[in-house]
Amino acid sequence: MEALNRVCEEIGGQVLAEAGGCSTAIVLVGMIGSGKSTFAKWFAKRGMMLAWEDALIESYHGGVYGYRLDLQMQYLDAMTEVAVYWAGQGMNVVLDSTNHTVARRAKIQARLKAITPGIKLYAIEMPRLPSRQHAEIRNQHDTRGYGEDRWQRVAAEHEAEYEQVDDIEGFDRVWRPVFE
């Protein structure tokens, strides 16, 4: 955790300095248990608004993390619209979700650019480990009421779908933190 906090300070400071007060959205990308929410909370403590898919899922299901695969696109759309709302109000925003496919990221970018022309769009792509390790991290820190077998399945599904952020996707800059 100490290494993750150190990286948040380093990368987060660079992102905020580069944004320079311009309208900014940060799209966090990574597997479950990769540190995205730690980054999101770091930015929130520094005044950025948070579009957090997990909180929206809990809200949708009466305060319980009741993820349903058939609602996957609705969850993503809701998170994107929260981000669009904050950006449209002139606030900087960080989007906390796996955002692990090019299509997901393109949809987010298109909505934000349509509402806030000139917005700076950054991606922070978290390091990838084998899916088994990501599931173990999730299970150690926040099970959300699910067993290890569920997180192993989710991590394996994400790993199979995962598309690395490409420098030509349309982000103004992509950061790839390294934990030592």
Buried (B, 14 or more C-beta within 10 A) or exposed (E): EEEBEEBBEEBBEEBBEBBEEEBBBBBBBBBBBBBBBBBBBBBBEEEBBBBBBBBBBBEBEEEEBEBEEEBEEEBBBBBBBBBBBBBBEEBBBBBBBBBBBEEBBEBBBEBBBEBBEEBBBBBBBBEBBEBEBBBBBBBEEBEBEBEEEBBBEBBBBBBEEBEEBEEEBEBBBBBEBEEE
